[in-house]
C-alpha cells in the first residue's frame, strides 16, 4: 500500500530536502544486486536542474553499484531510525554477499518501495527521497570520492515537508538526524525565523 503521506516534491524545491544538512542513506542497485549505506557528507549544489553531491568511500559496495548503474537514491532518515542508520553505515554489504548472508535489506528486514524513475530501492520510514542520475566526473570521483547527481524525482513526507518547507512541529519522531562522529547524532531542533538586522546609525548622529 502506498503511504498517503508520501507526496511528490517539485524539482525546483528538491534542494530544500537537503539544505538543512541531514545525514542521508544512499541506495543503489545493479544486475540483481542492491545495497544501502549511510553518508554524512551530502549537499545540494544547483537549482535547475537540481543537482546534489555526495562523498562515497572507494571501499563501499554502494559506490560500485552506483558507478555500474549510473543511478542512486538519497533518502533522509529520522530519529527513530538512528540504530538503523548506524547499522547500515557500519556493516559491509559486500561482506554479507560474499558470505552468502543475503543483503542488508533482507538481513535487517528493511521495507522498500519503487521509485518513480530510478530502479534503486527507496527505504520506507524516511521523510525525503531524491532519485538521482549520476553525472560522470571521473576525476572528482577518483581523486575526491565526490559523486554528482541530477535529481530526476523527489518525494517527501507531507506531515513535515509542507509547501516547500520543513516543519517538524508535533512530529518529534520524524525529526532528521545529523551525524557528528562515532555513532553520535544530533536531532534537528526548532525553527527560528531570521530577519534583516538594521544598520548602525551614522557616526556622530
N, C-alpha and C positions, 0 to 999 in steps of 0.2 A: 504494500500500500504506500502510495506517495505521501510524504509528510506535508500536511496542509500549510505548515509554517514556512516551508522552503519555497521561496519565490525567486524568479529571475531578477537580476540586477542589471540595469542598463550599462553597457560597456563604458559609457562616459563617466559613470560613477564607480567603476570597478576598483580604481586606485584607492578609494576610501576604505575598502575592506582590509587593506594592509597598512594604511597610513599611520595607525597608532602603534606599529611595531610589534605585533604579536609573534610568538613562536608559531611556526607552521608545521604541518605534516605534508610531506611530498610523496606522492604515489606515482608509479609508472608501471607499464605492462608491455610485454613484447613476446610474441611467439609462444603464448600459453603460460608464460611466467609473469608474476606480479610481485610488487614489493611496496613497502611504505616505510618511511623514516621521518625523524624529526629534524628540523633545521631552525636554528636561531637567527640566522642572517638572511633575511629576505626583505625586499623593498620595492615599491612601485617606482618606475623610472620615466613613465610617459603617460599622456592622456589619450591621444587619438592617433593611431590605435593604441589602446592601453598596453603597456609592457611592464614586465617585472624582472627582477634579478634575484638569484638565489645562489648561495655558495654550497657546493656539494663535494665532499672529500672524494679523492680518487679511489679509496678503498670500498666505497659503498656500492651495493648491488643496484640500488635505485638509480644511481647515476648511469650505470651500464645499460639498464633497461631504457632509461630516458634517451640516451645517445642513440640506441638502436631503433627506437620507435619514433623519435622526433617529437614526442608529446609528453606532457606531465600535468599533474594537478597539484595545486597548493590549496590546502584546507586549513581553516583556523579552528583549533580545538578549544575546549572550555575547561574551567577549573575542575569539574568533576572527572575530567579525563587526564588529570596530572599523572597518575600512575601509568596509564596507557602511553602517554607521550614519552615518559622516561623509559618505558619498556621498548617501544619500537625504535627509540633513538639509541638504545644500548645493545639490543640483540641483532646479530647479523643475519639477514635474510639469506645470504649466500651460504652461510654455515648450516642453516636449517635445511636448505635444499640439498646440499652436499651430503648431509647426514640422513636424508630421506625422511625428515620430520615435517614435511609439508612447508607451507609458507606462514608468514606472520598472521595473515587473516584467518587461516584455519586454526593455528596453534592457540590464538587468543580469542577466538570467536568473534572476530570483527565483522560487523554488518556493513554492507556497501550498497550503493545504487549506481545505476548507469548515468553517465553524463549526457549532456545534450549534443556534444561534438566529439569529445575525446574518449578513447576506449579504456583508458586507465580507470581503476576503481575509485569511486568517491566514498569517503567514510561517513557513515551515519553518525549523528550526535554532535557534529561540529556546528559552527554558526556561520561559516562562509566557505565557499568553494570557488576556485578560479581555474578553469580549464585552459591550458596553455599549449601553444605550438612553439617548439624550440626555434630560436633564431640562432643559427650556427655561427659561432665565433670561436674557431679552433684555438687561436692564440690565448684568448681570455680563459677558455675552458682548461687548457693545459697548464698555463702559467699561474693563473689565479684561482682555479676551481670555480670560476664565476660563469653561471649559466643565465642566458637571457631568454625570455619567452614572451610571445604576444598572447594576450588574453583573448580567447575566442568565445568564451561563455562564462558567465558568473552567476552565482546564486548566494542567497543569504537567508538566515532565519529572520522572518519578519517580526518576531517578537522583540528583537534587539537591534535590527537594522531597518530603520524606517525613513522613507523619503530621502534616502541618500545619506543618512547619519546614524551613527551608533547611539543607542540609548538603552542602558542596562538596568534602568530603574525597575525594581520589582522582580528582577530575574538574576539574582546573585549567582545562581547555579550555572548561568550561561556567560559569566564574565570570562574574558580571554586571559591566556597565560603569557608571561613574559620571562624568558629564561635568563637566569643570572649565571650559574655555573654549578656543576656537580649535582644536578638534580634539584636545585633550588630555583623556585619561580616566584615572581610577583604576580599579583592579580590586578587587572585593570580597575582603577578606582572611580571616584565620582567625577562627573563632568564639571568643568569650570569654564565660564564664558569670559573671554578676554575682550577688552575694548581699547581703543587707541588712547594713549596717555597724552594729556595736553602738554604743550611745550612750556618751558620755563618763561616767566615774564622777562622782557628785555632788561639788560643790565642797567642799573641806576633808576629803574622805574619806581 
